[in-house]
């Protein structure tokens, strides 16, 4: 079509001129389109420099790039039983890790990811080459390496909307700004002006739960004769899973005659996903005079529900008991002396005479056993709404001193809102005056980002082998984080607060009006890139970026890269760069209260900003940026149908920002807070956390990608291997980073990870078999350190191998039927320590779960699915 033929030459030139470390082509830049016709390729001899090397069933790399880039096609992403983009990427990119996180507050809904062993907000996410906004969710229980991370929500991007995903495995802050310490992931939207597809996929786990349904559709439409509109939609639902054991304490209550206890008392598994709807649009239009208009964006909304820990009616402090073993009794008229606490002397307090006479039959004296005799398990519901819009124009300048230069002007808007509701719980301080449905809307977080970008590039002939590409640009960004207070009952300090009852909806206290607010930061940046073939065989590039933030000042970063081609088969590449990650506005200002396990017991733990009076009392100070320095060297070998890349990397990050370990409030702290904080005595005995720059890390590793294509069994066969070795060492750990956290950072992710894929293609049938290897790792549970051998919270978990299989039958040219399974042999995740015969120990019993939640693959076991696709 006209858009694709008239602008191909300028698109290729612009892409090459503005890149120093490998080209990221947006959906509107059509030079890298997989379906490009031969006559389009002839438009520019430079097209071959951005060719994709590899097969559709394995990670792909660009061979002529001075740094490693993997390209994962939409076809490969679809070859996975999961409905979650994160699982799809983990199967395709071995240095990319993600895990399920049950009973982890909002982190259960937006699962943090890791690239090269660094936190999720150390990887920059782009959509069509433009920065993607962050999620409003902060991973307060982020599984060690992601504690407190706030990255974009990748899971809202459906595979049906994508042409490909590009993964730059190298530091790139000098090109793209903050967050690109580990690398960059660019999600490229489809840009076809015709055709489309619709598919339905159904599946469930071998255990018979977690039923998933996903319906997706894509259509390409002409936008006048010179443009396109590509629309995608996805709707999915997923039932909750349960990998649960009945807790011994709950069973003991049942055995003692308490018939109000559920079996199981709590559920440990994936959250229930309801009405997950996502819409994406990508628009391009040829404006004439070598210019183009583009626009893309999304609307997404979903609701997810996850369970919490069981609250035992015999011992849960602040609700049922006073923390000393006595039943907590409140006087509704305020006269505490009239309603003394009662010693729990039996296995079922409901049968004790003093409870029956002094509480159950006394209108003034109240205990929560009256309305929740079997205890309770809160349910946490999050509604997550995500919207974005980017508009811009790009093209070639035809006249003046900048004739021949290429420009790109754009503006972006992104918003993510998470609204939380807590069900089946109480605000203990309200006593008997609870909401009738025991439900609390606890408030919302809103992340809002705006940006404007101007980029220009031009080639100059300065006597080198090839023209010198010079690119420069400016960027303005504004980021805000808003806390919206919850309903009054979720945070209110009720009449029983002074009698030892906890304040706020139990499990996740609502945000109070004092916590409500909008916190904003602005930044402005300028960059300069240069790149050229100095000789026929030597490509060199350099980049410099200056960025100034309204909150903490400025930073300047650089990058050097190069590749030397020895012959048609072998080349070597290297890079060196500095980088930074600005602490998010959310990390600097968030307020939150959650329930955590400490020494096997549930406690309320509050998170405050580092400059909050309570945090300052514990040493909190203003956050500063993380800084990084990266070195990489690699080799590329290509001979016929065989392709191999090997890349070594070394990343040093200083002043890393993370959530502190839990800090307990003492009487000395309470005394010091008098006059600075309202009712500090309510904090006594509890714990707090805040964000701090508290440690440095050195991460080293190697990536290996190999592909070989041949003809076997009367069809086309591709063998693909992807391997990652990654190790992290923590240095200069401060006072807030415990030995346990150091071990999680160093060993929480497997050092060795590999995938090996065999893909076979015939005329009517295609199939693949994928082997996934996960090395040993430090397995932990519920962010709880080991307590001797009493429970067995942590251990070095064994390596594991899983297998994925899919077979597709092409019924016609338009209809495809597929059957497949992830973890087809149902390899079990690492199991928690079993409960002893007398029920006295074993982490399984304490948390009611069967497996460690920190495992590198899905603890739910094997999953099978069927899929039908119609293309038109």
N, C-alpha and C positions, 0 to 999 in steps of 0.2 A: 504494500500500500504506500501511498505517497509519503506519509509520515516516516515510514521506515526506510524508504529509499533516499529521499531528499536530505534527511538529517543524519544518515548513517556515518558519512564521512566526518562531519563536525562532531558527532557524538564520540566517535573513536578518538579523534584528536583531543577533544576536551578531557576525556577520561584519562588518556595517557599523560597529558600535560599537567594535570592536577594531582598526580599520584607520585609519592616517593617510595612507598613500601608495598606496592601491589594495588591493583585497581579494584574499587568497589563500584560497580555499575548499578545505578538505580533502575527501577522498572521503566522509567521513561527513556533511558539510554539503551537503545536497542542493539548496540554492537555486539553484546555478549549473548544475544538470544540464541538458545539452543537450536531453534528451527531456522536459523539464518541460511538463506539460499546461497549457492555458489557465486552467483553474480554479485551478491552483496559483499561477499568476502573480498572480491576483486576491487571494491571501491577504495580500499586502503591496504597497503602492504603491511601496515602495523596491526591489522586485525589479529594476525597469528600470535601477537605478543600477549593477548588476553584469552587464548584458547583454553578450553577445559580439558584436562588430561585425566582419564580414569573411567570407571564403569558406573552404571547407574545404581549398583548395589553396594557401593562402598564409598568411603570418603575420597574426595578428589582434590588434587592440588594443582596450582598453576606453576608450571616449571620455570618460566622466565621471570620470576619475581625474586627480589633479593631477600624476602622474608617468606615464611611458609603461610600459604592460604589453602584451606580446605573448602571445597565447594560441594554441598550436599543438595542434590536435586529434589524437587517436589515428589518425584516418583519414588525415590528412596525413603523419604520421610513417611510416605503412605504405607510402606511395608513394615508396619508395626501394629500390634493389637491395641496399644494404648490410645486413648483419646486425647492425651496430654502431649503438647509439643515438647515438653521437657524430656519425657521418656523417649520420644522419637529421636531427639538430638543425642541423647546418651548412647543410643544404639549405633549412631553413625560417627560420633566424634569421641575417640577414646580418652582425650584429656579433659572431657566435659563430664562432670559428675553431678548427680542429683539424687535425692533420697526422699522416701515417704517420711512424714513426721506427724504421727498421731498424737493427740493431746498436747499440742504445741501452740495453743492459741491461734492467732491468725496465720502463723507460719504453716499450719496444716493446709491452708487454702492457697497460698502463694509460696511454693516450695523454693527455698533459696538454692542456687546452683553454684558450681565451682568450675573454673577453667584454670588448669595448671596449678591446682591446689590452693588458689587464693580465693578470698571471699567473693560473694556474688556481685557486690558493688565495685569490684576491681576489674570487671569486664564491661566495656562500653557496648550498648545495644543501639543499633541503627535500624531504621526502616526506610528502604529506598535511599540509603546513604545519608539520612537525616537522623539526628539524635532522638532517641525514643525517651519519653518521660518515665520517671520512676513510679513504682507502685506506692500507695500511701501506707502499705503494711510494712512495719519494721519487725524483723525476725528476732523477737526477744528470746525465744528459745530456738536458736538456729543451728543446733547440732554441733557446737564447738567452733569450727572455722567460720561459720556464718553468724555467730552471735551478734545481734544488733545490726546486721546488714540491711540495707534498703536499696534494692536494685529494681529494675523494671520488671513488670509481670509478663514474661515471655509466653506463658500458657494461654493468653488471650488471642494469640496469633494462630489461626487455623492453617493447617498444611494445604488445604484446598486453595487458599489465596496466594500461595507462594510459587514462584518460578524456581527459586533456589535460595539456599542459605550459605553465606560466605563467612568463614571463620578465619580471621587473621590471628595467628598464634604468635604475637609479638607485641611488645609495648608500643603504643602509638599516641601517647599524650601530646607529643609535639605536633601531630596532625589534627587530632580531634578533641583535645582538651582532657578534662578530668575524667577519671574512671577507667582509662584504657591501660592500666598497669599490666594486667594479664593478657589483654588482647581486645579484639573487637569482633562482634558478630553483627553481620548485616543481613537483614531479612528482605529479600527482593520480591516484590509483588508481581503477579502476572500482568502482562500488558497486551494480550491478544485482543484484536478487534472483532473476532468472530469465534464461533464454536463455544464449547463449554462442557460441563459434566454435572451429573448428579449421582450421589451414591448414598447407600445406607449400610451401616456396619453395626453388628450386634455381637456381644461377647460376654463371657463371665469367667470367673476364676474356677479352677478345678474343685474348690471347696463348695461351689454352688451358690456363691454370693457375689456381690459387686457387679451385678448386671449393668452393662453399659450399652447405650444406644447413641449413635452419632449419625446425623443426617447432614450432608454438606452439598453445596451446589456452587457452580461457577459459570459465568456467562460473559463472553466478550461481545461488545456491541460497537458499531461505528459511531463516531462523534463527528458529524458531517463527513465529508469525503476525506478529511485530512487528520482524523484523530481517532481515539478509541476511548471506550468506557469499559473497564473490566470490573465486574461485581462478584463478590463472594459472600456466602452465608454459611453458617454452621450452627446447628442446634444439637445439644447433647445433654444427656442425663446419666448419672451413675449412682447405683445404690451403694450404701455403706458396706464395708467389709468388717468381719469380726474375727480376730485371731486372739480370742479371749479365753482365759481360764477363770473359774469362779475363785474369788479371793478367799483364803482360809478364814479371815475374820468375818466375812459375810456369811460363809457357810456355818461358822460357829453360832452366829446369831439365829440362823434358821434352825439349827439343831437345838437351840435353847428355847424354841417356841415362838420366835419373832416371825410371824407369817407375812409381814409387810416388806421383807427384803427380796429384791429381785434376783433371779438367777439367769445370767450373770448380773452381778451388781453394777458393773460398768462394762463398756465396750471399748476394746482396743483395736483400732483398725482405721481404714481410710474413711474420710468424711463422705456424707451423702451430698451429691451434686444435683441441684434442681435448676431446670429452666436456664441452662447456660446458652445464651444466644449471642452470636458475634456476627457483625456485618462489616465488611471491608470494601472499599472502593478505590480504584486507581484510574486516573484520567490523564490523557495526554492529547494535545492539539497542536498541529503545525500552524503557526501564525504567519508564515511567509517571511521573506527576508532573512532566512537562516535563523529563525527564532522559534521557540516552542513554549507552550504553557503546560504546566503539570499541576496536578492536585491529587492528594490521596489522604485517606483517613479511616477511622473506624468508630463503631459504637459497639460496646460489649457490656453484658450484664449477666450476673450469675449469683446464685445463692447456694451456700454450702453449710452443712451442719455437722459438727463433730462433738464427741463426748469428752467429759472431763474425768477427774478422779472421783471415786466413791467417797462420800462423807459418812463415816461410821457413827451411828447414834450413841455409841458407848464411849467414844474417845475423841471426837473431833473438837479441838479447842476453839474457843471463841464462838461456837454455835451450840454444841451439845454439852461441852464440859468446860471447866475453868482452867484446864491445863495442869491441874494437880490431881486428877483422877476423880473429881467430884462432879456430879450433874450440875450444870449451870442453870440456876433458877432466877428469873427476873420478876420484879414486882412492877406490875403495870401502873400502879399508882405512885411509883417512885420511892416507896418506903422499902428499901432493900432489906432492912432488918426483919421485916415481916415475912420475907421469903428467902430463908437461908438455902445455900446450896446443899445438895444431898449426896452423901457418899454412895458410890456405885459399888455394891457388895455382891452383885449376882451377874450372871451372864446375860440376863435380860432385865434391864432396869424397869421395864414396863410392869413386871410382876412384883416389884418391891412395894411393901405396904406404905412406906413413907412417900414414895412417888404417887401412889394411888390416892392417899389421903391428903397430902400436902400440895400436890400439883394438879393431878388429873381432876380432882373434885374441888379445886379452889379457883374461883374465877379471877382472883387477883394475881396469883402466882402462876408463872408461865414457863414452860420448857418446850423446846422445839420438837421433842419426842411426841408432843400432843398432836401436831399437824404432820409430822414426818417420822412416824414411829420406826420405819425401816431404814432411816437415813435417806440420802438422796445423791444423785449424780447429775450435776449441771450439764446442760447442753448449750454449746456455743454456736451461734449462727452468724454468719457474715454475708452481707450482700455487697458485692463488689461491682462497681460501675466504672467503666473505662471508656474515655472518648479522646479522639485526637483529630487534628486537621492540619495539613501542610499544603501551602500553595506557593507557587513560584514560577519563574520564567528563566529560560536559559537559551543560549545560542551564540552566534558569532557576530562580532562587531565588524561592520562592512566598511566604515569610513573613518577618517581621522588618523591620529598617531597611534591609536590602538587597533587599527584595521588588522584583521586576522586573529585577534584575541578572542577568547571564549569567556563568557560570563555566566553566572548562576546567582540569581537573587531569590530568596525565599523567606517565608515566615511560617512558624509552627506554633501550635497550641496543643497541649496535652493535659488531661485531667484524670485522676484516679481517686475515687471515693470508696471507702470501706465503712459500712455501717454495721455495728455489732449489736446483737441481741442475746441475752442470757436467759435461758428457760430452765424450769425445774430447779430453781434455787431461791434463796432468800436474802434479804438484807437483815442480818441478825439483830442489829440495833433497833429495828422497828418492832420486834417482838411479834405479837399476834396480828399486828396491823400490816400484813403482807398483801401485795396485789393478788386478786382472786385466782389468777392463772399462774402465779409464781413466775412471772416473766418480766424482764427489765430491758428496756432499750438503753444501752450503756453509752451511746454516743458514736461519733464518727471521726475518722481522719480523712483529710482531703489534701492531695498533692496536686499542685497546679504549676505548670511550666509554660513559659512563652520564650520564643527566640526569633531572632532575625539574623540571616546570614547573607553576606555578599562575597562572592568569589570571582576571581578573574585569573586567566592564564594566557600565556603567549610563548611562542617558540622564537628563539634567537639563534642565529648562526654566528658562532664566535670562533669558528675554526676547528671545532672538535669533530669527531667522526660523525656525530649526529647533532641535530639542533638541541640547544639547551632549553629544556622546558622550565619555565618560571611560573609559579603559581603563588598567589597571595590572597588574603581575605580577612574579613573582620566578622565578629560574631558578638551579638548582645543577647544575654539570657537573663531571665528573671524566674526565680524558683520560690514558691511559697508552700508552707506546710500549715494546715489549719486543724485545730482541735475543736470539735463541736460537742458541747456538753450533753450528757444523757438526761433522761427523765429524772425528776427529783428523787423518786424512790430508789434509784440506782446508786446515788451518792450521799443521800441524806444521813445525817447523824441523828438517829432516833433516840427515844427516851431511855433505851436500855444500854446505850453506849457507855455510860458511867458505871454500869454494873458488870462490865467484863465482856459484853457482847461485841463482836466485830462490826465495823461500819462499812457499808457499801454492799452491792450485790456480790454474793460470795462466789469466788472463782475468777471474776473479772469485774472489779469495781467500776461503776460508771464514772465518766469524766465530770468533775464538778465545774460550776461556773468559774471558779478561780483558775481552773486548768484551761479554760476555753481561751482561744486567741488565734491570731494569724501572724505567722512569722515569715519574713521575706528576706531574700538576698538577691543581689544583682551582680552580674559580672560582664566584663567586656574583654574581648580577646582579639589579637591580630597575629597572623602567621605568615611565614614565607617558606616556600618549598622550591628546591631546584633539583633537577635530575637530567642526566644525559649519558649516552654512550660515549665515553671518553675515547675509547678505541672500539674497533669492531667487536671485541670480546669483553670489554670492561664497562659495566654499568655502575655509575655512582650516583648517590642521592643524598641530600641533606635537607633538614627541616628545622625551623626555629619558631617557637610560639611564646607569646607573652600574654598573660591573662591576669586581670585585676578583679578581685572580689571585694564587695562592699563590707564583708564581715571580717576578713582577716588579712587583706592586703594582696600583694601580687606575687606571681611566680613566673619564671622563664625556663623553658625546657627545649631540648634539642634532640635530634636524631640523625645518625649517619648510617647509611646502608650501601651495600655494594654486592655485585655478582660478577664473577669471572667465568667465562665459558672457555673451557680447554679445547673442546671439539663438539661435534654434533651430538655426542652422547653424554658428556659429563661437564658439570659446572659446579662451582662452589659459591656460597653466599654467606654474608655476615651482616650484623647490625649492632649498633650500640646506641642507647638512648637513655635519657632521664625522663621521669614522669612524676605525676602527682595524682592524688585523689582527695578532692575537697570533702570534708565531712558534710553530710547532708544537713539541710535545715531541720529535718525531722530529728536526726540524732542530737542536734544541739538544743532542741526545745521540747522534746516529747515528754509526756507524762502518762504513766500507765501503772496499773496494779494487776498482778496475776498471782496464781497459786503455783508454788514450786515444791519439789521434794528436797528436803534437807535431813540427812541422817534417817532416811526412811519415813519421815513425818511431813505432812503437808503444812506449809506456812504461807502467809500472805507476803508477797514481795513487791515493793513499789519501785518504779523507775522514775527518776526526776532528771531534769536538765542538769548539766554539769555546773551551772551557775546558780541553781536553786539553793536556798539557805541550808536545806538538809544535806545536799551534796557537798556544798562548800565546807560544812562542818566535818565532812569525811575526806576533804582534800580536793574536791572537784574544782577545776579551772576551765577557762575557755578552750575549746577544741582548736587545733591547728591542722593543716593538711598533712596527709601521709606523703612521703617522698620516696621515689624509687630510682634505681639505676639497673639497666638491663644490658646483658651481653648475649649474643647468639651467633652461632656458626653452623652452617649446614652444607649439604651436598645434594645434588640432583643427578640421577642417572636415568637415561631413557634410551632404550634400544628396541626398536620395532614396537611390539605389543607389550613390552615390559617397562614398568615405570617404578622408580624408587626414590624416595627422599628421606634423608636422615638429618635431623636438626637438634642441636644441643643448646640449652639455654641456662642462664644464670640471672636471677632476679633478686635484688636486695631492696627491701622496703623498710623504711625507718618511720618511727612515730605512728605505728599502726593504731587506728581507732577501733575500739571494741567495747562491748559492755563489760563493766567490772564484774568480778565475782560478788556474791551477796555479802553485804556489810551489815552487821547487826547493830541495832541502836541500843546504846547503853544509857544508864541514868546520867552519866556525865554528858552525853550528847543532848539528852532532854534538857538538862540544866542550861547548857550553852545556847539552846534554841529559844529559850524564854524571851518573848518580845520580838523574835524574828520570824516565828512560825506559829500559826494558830493551833492550840491544843497539842503541843509536841508530846505530851505524855501518852497519847494514843499510839505513838510509834514505838513505844518501849517494848522490847522483846521481838519486834519485827525486823525485817531486813530491807535494805534499799540497794539499788544499783544505779549507775549513771555511765555515760560514755566518757572515755579517757584515751589520750595518746599514751600507751603504756608499754609497748614492746616493739622490737624489731625482728624481722625474719629474713632468712636467706633461702630462696627456693631454687633448686637445680633439677634438671631433668633432660629427657631425650624423647623426641617424637620420631616414629618410623612409620612411613606410609608406603605400601607396595601394591602394585596392581599388575596382573598379567592376563591377557585375553588370548584365547585360542579357540579351535573348533574341536569339540568332543561330542560323541554320541549323536552325531548328525545335527548338531546345533551349535550355538555360540555359547562359550563358557568363559566366565571371568572369575579369577581368584583374586581376593583382596585381603590384605593384612594391614591393620593399624595397631600400633603399640605405643604406649606412653609409660615412661618411667619418671616419677616425680617424688622429690623428697624436700622437706622443709625443716629448717632448724631455727628455733627461737633464741634470740639473744637479747640482752639488756631488758629482760622482763622486769617490770616495775612492781610496785607493792600491790597492785590490783590484779596481777596475773599469777594465779596459783600454779603449782607444779602439775596439778591435774589438767588445767587448761593448756599448759605447755604441751603435755603429752597428747592431748586431743588435736592441737594444731599440728604437731609433728607427725602423728601416726593415725589420725582419725580417718584419713583417706588412703586407700591402698597405694603403695608405692608402684605397683605394677598393674597395668590394665591393658587388655588387648581384645581385639575383635578379629575374627577370621571368617570371611564370607565366600561361599561358592554360589554363583548365580548361573543359571542355565536358561537359555532361551530357544524355543522352537517356534514353528509357525503358529500353532494353536495353544501352546502351553508354555508358561514360564514358571520358574521356581527358584527359591534360594534357601540355603541353610547357613545360619550365622552362629558362630561360637563366641561366647563372651567369657573372658577370663578376668577374675578379680582377685588380686593378691591379698596377703594378710593385712589386717588393719586393727586398730585399737577400737574395740566395740564398747560403747557406753550406753547408758539408758537413762532417759529422763533428766539429762544434765546432772546426774548424781555421781559424785566420786565414790571410789571404793571405800568401804568401812570394814577393813580387815577381811575376814572370810565369812562375815555374818550373812550377807545377802548375795554377794557376787554381782555387783553392779557393773563391773567392767572386766575385760579380758582381751587378750590378743586373739582375734577371731581367725579361723582357718581360711585359706584361699578357697575359691569356689568357681565352678564352671557352669554356665547355663547355655541352652541351645534354643534358637528361634527358627521357625520354619514357616514358609508360606508357599502355596501353589495357586497359580491363577490359570483359568481356562478362558480363552477368548471365544465366546460363543459366536459372536459376529464381529465385524470390525468396530461395532459401537458398544457391545455389551461384554463385560468381563465379570466373571465370578471368581472369588478368592476365598480360600480357607487357610487359616494359619494358627499358630500358637506361639506365645512367648514363654520361655522356660518350659519347654515341652516335656522335659523329664521331671518337672516339679522339684527342682533342687531347693532344699530347705535353707532358709536364712539361719544365722547363728542363734541358737536358743539361749534364753536366759537360764540362770540357775534354777533348778526345780525346787519345789517346796519339799521340806523335810517331812518325814512320816508324821511327826507331831505338829506340823504346821508352824514351827518356831522360826524358820528362816527360809531364804530363797527369794530372789528378786521377782520371780514369777508371781509369787503370792502377794507381794507388797503392791505391785502395780497392776495385777490382773491381766498381764500380757504374756505372750509366749516367746516373742523374739526381741532381740535388740533392735531398737528403732534406728540406730546409726549405720545400718548396713548399706553397702553400695548398690544393692539391687532389691527389687520389690520383695518385701517379706511376705506378701500374700500368696506367693507360690505361682504355679502354672496358670496361664490364662489362654483361652482359645476363643476364636472369633470367625465370623463369616462376613463377607462383604460383597455387595453387588454394585457395579458401576456402569452407568450409561453415559457415553460421550456423544456429542453431537456437533 
